[in-house]
Amino acid sequence: METNLILEGFKFMVLGMGTVFMFLIVLIFMMNMMSKIVHKYFPEPQVDINPPVANKQDNKKVIAAITAAIAHHRQS
């Protein structure tokens, strides 16, 4: 009697694990298909690899703003 229950337990375990495994395989397949469709109809915009070089005047303004912010923070 116990052997029969153990075999039934193994059957249910294999059935359950097989169902989960097949679901995960289908999920991965569907996600890959969705990714291909999204990239086909909504491609990522091309970004310029070489950004324009900021001139020294802009850097000086940024440094002055950061310095003023730090000084204000230290005073309060």
Phi and psi in radians as a Rosetta constraint file:
Dihedral C 1 N 2 CA 2 C 2 CIRCULARHARMONIC -1.175 0.35
Dihedral N 2 CA 2 C 2 N 3 CIRCULARHARMONIC -0.610 0.35
Dihedral C 2 N 3 CA 3 C 3 CIRCULARHARMONIC -1.083 0.35
Dihedral N 3 CA 3 C 3 N 4 CIRCULARHARMONIC -0.698 0.35
Dihedral C 3 N 4 CA 4 C 4 CIRCULARHARMONIC -1.123 0.35
Dihedral N 4 CA 4 C 4 N 5 CIRCULARHARMONIC -0.709 0.35
Dihedral C 4 N 5 CA 5 C 5 CIRCULARHARMONIC -1.165 0.35
Dihedral N 5 CA 5 C 5 N 6 CIRCULARHARMONIC -0.669 0.35
Dihedral C 5 N 6 CA 6 C 6 CIRCULARHARMONIC -1.152 0.35
Dihedral N 6 CA 6 C 6 N 7 CIRCULARHARMONIC -0.736 0.35
Dihedral C 6 N 7 CA 7 C 7 CIRCULARHARMONIC -1.135 0.35
Dihedral N 7 CA 7 C 7 N 8 CIRCULARHARMONIC -0.692 0.35
Dihedral C 7 N 8 CA 8 C 8 CIRCULARHARMONIC -1.100 0.35
Dihedral N 8 CA 8 C 8 N 9 CIRCULARHARMONIC -0.697 0.35
Dihedral C 8 N 9 CA 9 C 9 CIRCULARHARMONIC -1.085 0.35
Dihedral N 9 CA 9 C 9 N 10 CIRCULARHARMONIC -0.754 0.35
Dihedral C 9 N 10 CA 10 C 10 CIRCULARHARMONIC -1.135 0.35
Dihedral N 10 CA 10 C 10 N 11 CIRCULARHARMONIC -0.660 0.35
Dihedral C 10 N 11 CA 11 C 11 CIRCULARHARMONIC -1.071 0.35
Dihedral N 11 CA 11 C 11 N 12 CIRCULARHARMONIC -0.810 0.35
Dihedral C 11 N 12 CA 12 C 12 CIRCULARHARMONIC -1.148 0.35
Dihedral N 12 CA 12 C 12 N 13 CIRCULARHARMONIC -0.644 0.35
Dihedral C 12 N 13 CA 13 C 13 CIRCULARHARMONIC -1.120 0.35
Dihedral N 13 CA 13 C 13 N 14 CIRCULARHARMONIC -0.810 0.35
Dihedral C 13 N 14 CA 14 C 14 CIRCULARHARMONIC -1.150 0.35
Dihedral N 14 CA 14 C 14 N 15 CIRCULARHARMONIC -0.721 0.35
Dihedral C 14 N 15 CA 15 C 15 CIRCULARHARMONIC -1.086 0.35
Dihedral N 15 CA 15 C 15 N 16 CIRCULARHARMONIC -0.788 0.35
Dihedral C 15 N 16 CA 16 C 16 CIRCULARHARMONIC -1.162 0.35
Dihedral N 16 CA 16 C 16 N 17 CIRCULARHARMONIC -0.807 0.35
Dihedral C 16 N 17 CA 17 C 17 CIRCULARHARMONIC -1.174 0.35
Dihedral N 17 CA 17 C 17 N 18 CIRCULARHARMONIC -0.636 0.35
Dihedral C 17 N 18 CA 18 C 18 CIRCULARHARMONIC -1.134 0.35
Dihedral N 18 CA 18 C 18 N 19 CIRCULARHARMONIC -0.701 0.35
Dihedral C 18 N 19 CA 19 C 19 CIRCULARHARMONIC -1.103 0.35
Dihedral N 19 CA 19 C 19 N 20 CIRCULARHARMONIC -0.789 0.35
Dihedral C 19 N 20 CA 20 C 20 CIRCULARHARMONIC -1.121 0.35
Dihedral N 20 CA 20 C 20 N 21 CIRCULARHARMONIC -0.745 0.35
Dihedral C 20 N 21 CA 21 C 21 CIRCULARHARMONIC -1.080 0.35
Dihedral N 21 CA 21 C 21 N 22 CIRCULARHARMONIC -0.795 0.35
Dihedral C 21 N 22 CA 22 C 22 CIRCULARHARMONIC -1.137 0.35
Dihedral N 22 CA 22 C 22 N 23 CIRCULARHARMONIC -0.675 0.35
Dihedral C 22 N 23 CA 23 C 23 CIRCULARHARMONIC -1.069 0.35
Dihedral N 23 CA 23 C 23 N 24 CIRCULARHARMONIC -0.752 0.35
Dihedral C 23 N 24 CA 24 C 24 CIRCULARHARMONIC -1.146 0.35
Dihedral N 24 CA 24 C 24 N 25 CIRCULARHARMONIC -0.660 0.35
Dihedral C 24 N 25 CA 25 C 25 CIRCULARHARMONIC -1.104 0.35
Dihedral N 25 CA 25 C 25 N 26 CIRCULARHARMONIC -0.804 0.35
Dihedral C 25 N 26 CA 26 C 26 CIRCULARHARMONIC -1.116 0.35
Dihedral N 26 CA 26 C 26 N 27 CIRCULARHARMONIC -0.712 0.35
Dihedral C 26 N 27 CA 27 C 27 CIRCULARHARMONIC -1.066 0.35
Dihedral N 27 CA 27 C 27 N 28 CIRCULARHARMONIC -0.794 0.35
Dihedral C 27 N 28 CA 28 C 28 CIRCULARHARMONIC -1.114 0.35
Dihedral N 28 CA 28 C 28 N 29 CIRCULARHARMONIC -0.754 0.35
Dihedral C 28 N 29 CA 29 C 29 CIRCULARHARMONIC -1.066 0.35
Dihedral N 29 CA 29 C 29 N 30 CIRCULARHARMONIC -0.799 0.35
Dihedral C 29 N 30 CA 30 C 30 CIRCULARHARMONIC -1.160 0.35
Dihedral N 30 CA 30 C 30 N 31 CIRCULARHARMONIC -0.650 0.35
Dihedral C 30 N 31 CA 31 C 31 CIRCULARHARMONIC -1.155 0.35
Dihedral N 31 CA 31 C 31 N 32 CIRCULARHARMONIC -0.683 0.35
Dihedral C 31 N 32 CA 32 C 32 CIRCULARHARMONIC -1.136 0.35
Dihedral N 32 CA 32 C 32 N 33 CIRCULARHARMONIC -0.709 0.35
Dihedral C 32 N 33 CA 33 C 33 CIRCULARHARMONIC -1.138 0.35
Dihedral N 33 CA 33 C 33 N 34 CIRCULARHARMONIC -0.738 0.35
Dihedral C 33 N 34 CA 34 C 34 CIRCULARHARMONIC -1.088 0.35
Dihedral N 34 CA 34 C 34 N 35 CIRCULARHARMONIC -0.706 0.35
Dihedral C 34 N 35 CA 35 C 35 CIRCULARHARMONIC -1.102 0.35
Dihedral N 35 CA 35 C 35 N 36 CIRCULARHARMONIC -0.743 0.35
Dihedral C 35 N 36 CA 36 C 36 CIRCULARHARMONIC -1.128 0.35
Dihedral N 36 CA 36 C 36 N 37 CIRCULARHARMONIC -0.712 0.35
Dihedral C 36 N 37 CA 37 C 37 CIRCULARHARMONIC -1.155 0.35
Dihedral N 37 CA 37 C 37 N 38 CIRCULARHARMONIC -0.764 0.35
Dihedral C 37 N 38 CA 38 C 38 CIRCULARHARMONIC -1.123 0.35
Dihedral N 38 CA 38 C 38 N 39 CIRCULARHARMONIC -0.758 0.35
Dihedral C 38 N 39 CA 39 C 39 CIRCULARHARMONIC -1.192 0.35
Dihedral N 39 CA 39 C 39 N 40 CIRCULARHARMONIC -0.462 0.35
Dihedral C 39 N 40 CA 40 C 40 CIRCULARHARMONIC -1.282 0.35
Dihedral N 40 CA 40 C 40 N 41 CIRCULARHARMONIC -0.784 0.35
Dihedral C 40 N 41 CA 41 C 41 CIRCULARHARMONIC -1.629 0.35
Dihedral N 41 CA 41 C 41 N 42 CIRCULARHARMONIC -0.349 0.35
Dihedral C 41 N 42 CA 42 C 42 CIRCULARHARMONIC -2.298 0.35
Dihedral N 42 CA 42 C 42 N 43 CIRCULARHARMONIC 1.240 0.35
Dihedral C 42 N 43 CA 43 C 43 CIRCULARHARMONIC -1.188 0.35
Dihedral N 43 CA 43 C 43 N 44 CIRCULARHARMONIC 2.685 0.35
Dihedral C 43 N 44 CA 44 C 44 CIRCULARHARMONIC -1.260 0.35
Dihedral N 44 CA 44 C 44 N 45 CIRCULARHARMONIC 2.442 0.35
Dihedral C 44 N 45 CA 45 C 45 CIRCULARHARMONIC -1.157 0.35
Dihedral N 45 CA 45 C 45 N 46 CIRCULARHARMONIC 2.521 0.35
Dihedral C 45 N 46 CA 46 C 46 CIRCULARHARMONIC -1.351 0.35
Dihedral N 46 CA 46 C 46 N 47 CIRCULARHARMONIC 2.256 0.35
Dihedral C 46 N 47 CA 47 C 47 CIRCULARHARMONIC -1.778 0.35
Dihedral N 47 CA 47 C 47 N 48 CIRCULARHARMONIC 2.586 0.35
Dihedral C 47 N 48 CA 48 C 48 CIRCULARHARMONIC -1.314 0.35
Dihedral N 48 CA 48 C 48 N 49 CIRCULARHARMONIC 2.168 0.35
Dihedral C 48 N 49 CA 49 C 49 CIRCULARHARMONIC -1.268 0.35
Dihedral N 49 CA 49 C 49 N 50 CIRCULARHARMONIC -0.613 0.35
Dihedral C 49 N 50 CA 50 C 50 CIRCULARHARMONIC -1.762 0.35
Dihedral N 50 CA 50 C 50 N 51 CIRCULARHARMONIC 1.672 0.35
Dihedral C 50 N 51 CA 51 C 51 CIRCULARHARMONIC -1.215 0.35
Dihedral N 51 CA 51 C 51 N 52 CIRCULARHARMONIC 2.686 0.35
Dihedral C 51 N 52 CA 52 C 52 CIRCULARHARMONIC -1.114 0.35
Dihedral N 52 CA 52 C 52 N 53 CIRCULARHARMONIC 2.489 0.35
Dihedral C 52 N 53 CA 53 C 53 CIRCULARHARMONIC -1.363 0.35
Dihedral N 53 CA 53 C 53 N 54 CIRCULARHARMONIC 2.215 0.35
Dihedral C 53 N 54 CA 54 C 54 CIRCULARHARMONIC -1.328 0.35
Dihedral N 54 CA 54 C 54 N 55 CIRCULARHARMONIC 2.475 0.35
Dihedral C 54 N 55 CA 55 C 55 CIRCULARHARMONIC -1.390 0.35
Dihedral N 55 CA 55 C 55 N 56 CIRCULARHARMONIC 2.928 0.35
Dihedral C 55 N 56 CA 56 C 56 CIRCULARHARMONIC -1.116 0.35
Dihedral N 56 CA 56 C 56 N 57 CIRCULARHARMONIC -0.560 0.35
Dihedral C 56 N 57 CA 57 C 57 CIRCULARHARMONIC -1.084 0.35
Dihedral N 57 CA 57 C 57 N 58 CIRCULARHARMONIC -0.720 0.35
Dihedral C 57 N 58 CA 58 C 58 CIRCULARHARMONIC -1.121 0.35
Dihedral N 58 CA 58 C 58 N 59 CIRCULARHARMONIC -0.702 0.35
Dihedral C 58 N 59 CA 59 C 59 CIRCULARHARMONIC -1.127 0.35
Dihedral N 59 CA 59 C 59 N 60 CIRCULARHARMONIC -0.672 0.35
Dihedral C 59 N 60 CA 60 C 60 CIRCULARHARMONIC -1.143 0.35
Dihedral N 60 CA 60 C 60 N 61 CIRCULARHARMONIC -0.653 0.35
Dihedral C 60 N 61 CA 61 C 61 CIRCULARHARMONIC -1.159 0.35
Dihedral N 61 CA 61 C 61 N 62 CIRCULARHARMONIC -0.702 0.35
Dihedral C 61 N 62 CA 62 C 62 CIRCULARHARMONIC -1.153 0.35
Dihedral N 62 CA 62 C 62 N 63 CIRCULARHARMONIC -0.772 0.35
Dihedral C 62 N 63 CA 63 C 63 CIRCULARHARMONIC -1.094 0.35
Dihedral N 63 CA 63 C 63 N 64 CIRCULARHARMONIC -0.719 0.35
Dihedral C 63 N 64 CA 64 C 64 CIRCULARHARMONIC -1.125 0.35
Dihedral N 64 CA 64 C 64 N 65 CIRCULARHARMONIC -0.704 0.35
Dihedral C 64 N 65 CA 65 C 65 CIRCULARHARMONIC -1.150 0.35
Dihedral N 65 CA 65 C 65 N 66 CIRCULARHARMONIC -0.723 0.35
Dihedral C 65 N 66 CA 66 C 66 CIRCULARHARMONIC -1.149 0.35
Dihedral N 66 CA 66 C 66 N 67 CIRCULARHARMONIC -0.748 0.35
Dihedral C 66 N 67 CA 67 C 67 CIRCULARHARMONIC -1.103 0.35
Dihedral N 67 CA 67 C 67 N 68 CIRCULARHARMONIC -0.734 0.35
Dihedral C 67 N 68 CA 68 C 68 CIRCULARHARMONIC -1.134 0.35
Dihedral N 68 CA 68 C 68 N 69 CIRCULARHARMONIC -0.677 0.35
Dihedral C 68 N 69 CA 69 C 69 CIRCULARHARMONIC -1.154 0.35
Dihedral N 69 CA 69 C 69 N 70 CIRCULARHARMONIC -0.710 0.35
Dihedral C 69 N 70 CA 70 C 70 CIRCULARHARMONIC -1.165 0.35
Dihedral N 70 CA 70 C 70 N 71 CIRCULARHARMONIC -0.750 0.35
Dihedral C 70 N 71 CA 71 C 71 CIRCULARHARMONIC -1.095 0.35
Dihedral N 71 CA 71 C 71 N 72 CIRCULARHARMONIC -0.738 0.35
Dihedral C 71 N 72 CA 72 C 72 CIRCULARHARMONIC -1.106 0.35
Dihedral N 72 CA 72 C 72 N 73 CIRCULARHARMONIC -0.704 0.35
Dihedral C 72 N 73 CA 73 C 73 CIRCULARHARMONIC -1.147 0.35
Dihedral N 73 CA 73 C 73 N 74 CIRCULARHARMONIC -0.696 0.35
Dihedral C 73 N 74 CA 74 C 74 CIRCULARHARMONIC -1.224 0.35
Dihedral N 74 CA 74 C 74 N 75 CIRCULARHARMONIC -0.517 0.35
Dihedral C 74 N 75 CA 75 C 75 CIRCULARHARMONIC -1.294 0.35
Dihedral N 75 CA 75 C 75 N 76 CIRCULARHARMONIC -0.529 0.35
